[in-house]
Amino acid sequence: MKKRIPPPIITMLCVLVIFLSKSIFPSFVFSYKLEIGIVVSIAGLLLLAVSVKSFINNNTTINPLNLKKSTYLVTNGLFRFSRNPMYLGMLLFLVGTSIILNIIGGLIISILFIFYMNFFQIIPEEKALENLFGKDYRNYKKNIRRWI
């Protein structure tokens, strides 16, 4: 796979853009905005943490930039429902941050995050995983959705 920016750095850059774009978009105030944003952000971080733990438990790399070190196709835990629960967790974190800081700009950035991750991270990963795991990965890909 070509050198890419690690997904956690992409996520943090998105948070920075969400923060910096606050002055561009109108602000929305609604009841429990902070609480809802915190819950969604924490849910995203928990999803990410549980997904990482699945990789650790299966003794395979969590580094999406070096898939050649993958030793096991993780299909258990949250990976029974999504092929990319780590990225889904990052997306939920962005949505939660958006609710807190800048809902309109943040949702635009979150949509751009999905497109970026699909085209520059997930599709190349899928090709690499298919080369590594062959039929097992093709069957997994056929039965489990990319996001949710």
C-alpha distance (Angstrom), angle and dihedral (degrees) to the residues before:
residue distance angle dihedral
M1 . . .
K2 3.78 . .
K3 3.78 118.0 .
R4 3.78 110.0 -83.8
I5 3.76 137.8 176.7
P6 3.83 109.0 -93.6
P7 3.83 111.5 -104.7
P8 3.84 94.2 -121.6
I9 3.81 88.9 57.3
I10 3.82 90.4 48.5
T11 3.81 87.8 51.5
M12 3.81 92.8 50.8
L13 3.82 91.1 46.8
C14 3.81 87.9 53.2
V15 3.82 90.1 51.4
L16 3.81 88.9 51.7
V17 3.82 91.7 50.4
I18 3.81 90.5 47.4
F19 3.80 89.3 52.9
L20 3.81 94.5 45.1
S21 3.82 93.2 47.6
K22 3.83 93.3 57.5
S23 3.79 91.6 101.1
I24 3.81 93.1 51.9
F25 3.80 98.8 58.0
P26 3.80 130.0 51.8
S27 3.77 115.7 -100.5
F28 3.78 122.1 -118.3
V29 3.76 120.5 -151.6
F30 3.77 118.9 -164.6
S31 3.77 137.5 155.1
Y32 3.79 115.7 -75.9
K33 3.81 92.8 4.1
L34 3.80 92.8 145.3
E35 3.80 94.0 43.6
I36 3.81 93.7 48.5
G37 3.79 91.4 47.2
I38 3.80 92.0 50.0
V39 3.82 92.6 48.7
V40 3.82 92.6 49.5
S41 3.82 91.8 46.0
I42 3.80 92.6 48.9
A43 3.81 90.5 47.0
G44 3.80 88.2 54.4
L45 3.80 92.6 49.1
L46 3.81 91.0 48.2
L47 3.80 91.1 49.9
L48 3.79 89.0 50.8
A49 3.82 93.3 47.2
V50 3.81 94.4 48.2
S51 3.81 89.9 48.4
V52 3.80 92.3 50.7
K53 3.80 89.3 48.7
S54 3.82 89.5 55.3
F55 3.80 89.4 56.9
I56 3.80 91.9 47.2
N57 3.81 91.7 47.8
N58 3.81 89.5 52.6
N59 3.83 92.8 47.3
T60 3.78 95.8 -122.0
T61 3.78 132.8 126.7
I62 3.79 122.6 -87.4
N63 3.80 90.4 -162.3
P64 3.82 106.5 110.5
L65 3.79 90.2 -170.3
N66 3.80 94.1 63.9
L67 3.79 106.6 41.0
K68 3.80 92.2 158.6
K69 3.81 85.7 80.7
S70 3.81 90.9 59.9
T71 3.78 108.5 120.2
Y72 3.80 100.7 172.6
L73 3.79 136.7 33.9
V74 3.80 103.8 -128.8
T75 3.81 109.3 -144.2
N76 3.80 100.8 149.1
G77 3.79 132.0 86.5
L78 3.80 113.1 17.8
F79 3.79 89.0 -9.0
R80 3.82 87.2 76.0
F81 3.81 87.4 71.5
S82 3.81 104.4 31.5
R83 3.78 133.7 21.5
N84 3.80 88.8 -145.8
P85 3.80 111.3 35.6
M86 3.82 90.7 148.3
Y87 3.79 90.8 59.8
L88 3.79 90.1 42.0
G89 3.81 87.7 54.9
M90 3.80 90.2 51.1
L91 3.80 89.5 49.8
L92 3.82 92.2 50.8
F93 3.80 88.8 49.6
L94 3.82 88.9 53.6
V95 3.81 92.2 47.7
G96 3.82 90.8 49.7
T97 3.79 90.4 48.7
S98 3.80 88.8 48.5
I99 3.79 91.8 54.0
I100 3.80 90.0 52.6
L101 3.81 100.4 41.3
N102 3.78 113.3 19.6
I103 3.77 119.6 -10.6
I104 3.82 99.7 -171.1
G105 3.79 98.2 41.3
G106 3.78 90.9 39.0
L107 3.77 94.0 53.4
I108 3.81 90.1 49.4
I109 3.82 89.5 50.7
S110 3.82 90.1 46.1
I111 3.81 90.9 54.5
L112 3.81 89.9 48.4
F113 3.82 88.0 49.8
I114 3.82 89.8 56.4
F115 3.80 91.9 50.8
Y116 3.81 92.6 45.6
M117 3.80 93.4 48.1
N118 3.81 92.7 46.7
F119 3.78 96.4 50.4
F120 3.80 104.1 30.6
Q121 3.79 102.5 31.3
I122 3.79 115.9 15.2
I123 3.82 101.1 42.1
P124 3.83 92.9 48.9
E125 3.83 89.0 45.5
E126 3.79 91.0 51.5
K127 3.80 91.1 53.0
A128 3.81 91.4 49.0
L129 3.81 92.8 46.8
E130 3.79 91.2 48.8
N131 3.81 89.0 53.2
L132 3.81 90.7 48.7
F133 3.79 101.4 41.3
G134 3.82 103.0 22.2
K135 3.80 116.1 -175.6
D136 3.82 93.5 9.9
Y137 3.80 90.9 59.2
R138 3.82 93.4 42.9
N139 3.82 89.9 53.9
Y140 3.80 91.2 46.6
K141 3.81 91.2 48.2
K142 3.82 90.9 49.4
N143 3.83 92.9 52.9
I144 3.81 104.4 35.5
R145 3.80 125.0 58.6
R146 3.79 122.4 -122.0
W147 3.82 96.3 -120.8
I148 3.83 111.9 0.0
